[in-house]
Amino acid sequence: MKKMSITREFTKNALMDAFWQLYKYQDLDKITIKKITDKAGYSRITFYEYFEDIYDILHCIEIKILSEIEQKIQISIGDAGSISTDAFTEHMVSLSNEYHEFFSKLFGENGDTGFEEKLQNSLKGLLKKYSEMNMDFSNKYVVEFYTSGIVGSIKTWFRNGCDIPVEAFLYTINTVIYINT
């Protein structure tokens, strides 16, 4: 795959940023390509050089966020190949703070339900690769159980306005996950 030029990357990011600025305050069905291009300072033709439609730009943002998060987790794990629960919790607190705005919107009442599935798939890969838990992550039902529970809990926490501190939330999740390990 050919690398995108700096100018093309800048343009794509400008369109994504414009979309996100609109999406933070409006439902998806209220956002038009014209609104995005007006906000970004580009033409509709330029939009279609990068994206098929509104859903495509949202998908690209979600994939970008998940990719950044996975990369940061992999960097924190490093050569050791695993990470302690405390270090993982500390890292998740940092990521929660950094991506709070995105998660709040994507898990909100009018968020994208497709994001939940994308996050769950991302977590499946991370659990299989890095988990120190004494669980059979080759069993698809075990993996589904854990990732569904984690994503459902994250969604509920954001929908409740992050009503408990992130550290307390992560401690609760870790406690439940490690009961049977």
C-alpha positions as CSV (number, residue, x, y, z in Angstrom):
1,M,0.0,0.0,0.0
2,K,1.3,3.4,-1.0
3,K,1.9,5.9,1.8
4,M,-0.3,8.9,1.9
5,S,1.5,12.2,1.2
6,I,1.8,14.7,4.0
7,T,-0.7,17.0,2.2
8,R,-3.2,14.3,1.7
9,E,-2.9,13.1,5.3
10,F,-3.4,16.7,6.5
11,T,-6.5,17.1,4.3
12,K,-7.9,13.8,5.5
13,N,-7.3,14.7,9.2
14,A,-8.8,18.2,8.7
15,L,-12.0,16.6,7.3
16,M,-12.0,14.1,10.2
17,D,-11.5,16.9,12.8
18,A,-14.3,19.0,11.2
19,F,-16.6,16.0,11.4
20,W,-15.7,15.3,15.0
21,Q,-16.3,18.9,16.0
22,L,-19.8,18.6,14.5
23,Y,-20.5,15.1,15.9
24,K,-19.6,16.2,19.5
25,Y,-22.7,18.4,19.5
26,Q,-25.0,16.9,16.9
27,D,-26.5,13.5,16.1
28,L,-25.1,11.7,13.2
29,D,-28.3,12.1,11.1
30,K,-28.0,15.9,11.5
31,I,-24.5,16.1,10.0
32,T,-24.1,16.7,6.3
33,I,-21.1,16.5,4.0
34,K,-21.7,20.2,3.3
35,K,-21.4,21.0,7.0
36,I,-18.2,19.0,7.2
37,T,-16.6,20.6,4.1
38,D,-17.6,24.1,5.1
39,K,-16.1,23.7,8.5
40,A,-12.9,22.2,7.1
41,G,-12.6,24.6,4.2
42,Y,-12.7,22.0,1.5
43,S,-15.1,21.1,-1.3
44,R,-17.5,18.2,-1.4
45,I,-15.4,16.7,-4.2
46,T,-12.4,16.7,-1.8
47,F,-14.5,14.9,0.8
48,Y,-15.4,12.1,-1.6
49,E,-11.7,11.6,-2.5
50,Y,-11.2,10.4,1.1
51,F,-14.5,9.0,2.3
52,E,-17.6,7.4,0.8
53,D,-20.1,9.0,3.2
54,I,-20.7,10.2,6.8
55,Y,-20.5,6.6,8.1
56,D,-17.2,6.0,6.5
57,I,-15.6,9.0,8.1
58,L,-17.0,7.9,11.5
59,H,-15.6,4.4,10.9
60,C,-12.2,5.9,10.0
61,I,-12.1,7.9,13.3
62,E,-13.1,4.8,15.3
63,I,-10.4,2.7,13.7
64,K,-7.8,5.4,14.2
65,I,-8.7,5.7,17.9
66,L,-8.6,1.9,18.5
67,S,-5.3,1.6,16.6
68,E,-3.7,4.4,18.7
69,I,-4.9,2.7,21.9
70,E,-3.7,-0.7,20.8
71,Q,-0.3,0.7,19.9
72,K,0.0,2.5,23.2
73,I,-0.8,-0.6,25.1
74,Q,1.7,-2.7,23.1
75,I,4.4,0.0,23.7
76,S,3.6,-0.1,27.5
77,I,3.9,-3.9,27.5
78,G,7.1,-3.8,25.5
79,D,9.5,-6.7,25.3
80,A,8.3,-8.3,28.5
81,G,5.3,-9.7,26.6
82,S,3.0,-9.1,29.6
83,I,2.0,-6.4,32.1
84,S,1.1,-6.4,35.7
85,T,-2.5,-5.6,36.8
86,D,-1.4,-2.5,38.5
87,A,0.6,-1.2,35.5
88,F,-2.2,-2.1,33.2
89,T,-4.7,-0.2,35.4
90,E,-2.4,2.8,35.5
91,H,-2.1,2.8,31.8
92,M,-5.9,2.4,31.3
93,V,-6.5,5.4,33.5
94,S,-4.2,7.4,31.3
95,L,-5.9,6.2,28.1
96,S,-9.3,6.9,29.6
97,N,-8.3,10.5,30.3
98,E,-6.8,11.0,26.9
99,Y,-9.7,9.5,25.0
100,H,-12.5,10.5,27.4
101,E,-14.2,12.8,24.9
102,F,-14.3,10.1,22.2
103,F,-15.6,7.4,24.5
104,S,-18.2,9.7,26.0
105,K,-19.7,10.4,22.6
106,L,-19.3,6.9,21.0
107,F,-20.8,5.2,24.1
108,G,-23.4,7.9,24.6
109,E,-27.2,7.5,24.0
110,N,-26.7,8.4,20.3
111,G,-23.3,6.8,19.9
112,D,-22.3,4.3,17.3
113,T,-23.2,0.7,18.4
114,G,-20.7,-0.5,15.8
115,F,-17.9,1.0,18.0
116,E,-18.7,-1.4,20.8
117,E,-18.1,-4.3,18.4
118,K,-14.9,-2.8,17.2
119,L,-13.6,-2.2,20.8
120,Q,-14.6,-5.8,21.7
121,N,-12.7,-7.2,18.8
122,S,-9.7,-5.1,19.7
123,L,-9.9,-6.4,23.3
124,K,-10.1,-10.0,22.1
125,G,-6.8,-9.6,20.4
126,L,-5.1,-8.0,23.3
127,L,-6.5,-10.6,25.8
128,K,-5.3,-13.5,23.7
129,K,-1.9,-11.9,23.2
130,Y,-1.0,-10.4,26.5
131,S,-3.2,-11.7,29.3
132,E,-1.5,-13.4,32.3
133,M,-4.9,-14.7,33.5
134,N,-5.2,-18.4,33.9
135,M,-8.0,-18.6,31.4
136,D,-8.6,-20.5,28.2
137,F,-8.6,-17.7,25.7
138,S,-8.6,-20.1,22.8
139,N,-12.2,-20.8,23.7
140,K,-14.3,-18.3,21.8
141,Y,-17.0,-18.4,24.4
142,V,-14.7,-17.4,27.2
143,V,-13.3,-14.6,25.2
144,E,-16.7,-13.4,24.2
145,F,-17.9,-13.5,27.9
146,Y,-14.9,-11.4,29.1
147,T,-14.9,-8.9,26.3
148,S,-18.7,-8.4,26.3
149,G,-18.6,-7.8,30.0
150,I,-15.7,-5.3,29.8
151,V,-17.2,-3.4,26.9
152,G,-20.7,-3.4,28.5
153,S,-19.2,-2.1,31.8
154,I,-17.3,0.7,30.0
155,K,-20.4,1.7,28.1
156,T,-22.5,1.8,31.3
157,W,-19.8,3.8,33.1
158,F,-19.7,6.4,30.4
159,R,-23.5,6.5,30.1
160,N,-23.6,7.2,33.8
161,G,-21.4,10.2,33.4
162,C,-18.3,8.4,34.8
163,D,-20.0,8.6,38.2
164,I,-17.1,6.9,40.0
165,P,-13.4,7.7,39.5
166,V,-11.7,5.8,36.7
167,E,-9.4,4.1,39.3
168,A,-12.4,2.7,41.2
169,F,-14.1,1.6,38.0
170,L,-11.0,-0.3,36.8
171,Y,-10.5,-1.8,40.3
172,T,-14.0,-3.1,40.2
173,I,-13.5,-4.6,36.7
174,N,-10.2,-6.1,37.7
175,T,-11.8,-7.7,40.8
176,V,-14.5,-9.3,38.8
177,I,-12.2,-10.5,36.1
178,Y,-9.7,-12.1,38.5
179,I,-12.2,-13.9,40.7
180,N,-11.8,-17.1,38.8
181,T,-8.1,-16.9,37.8
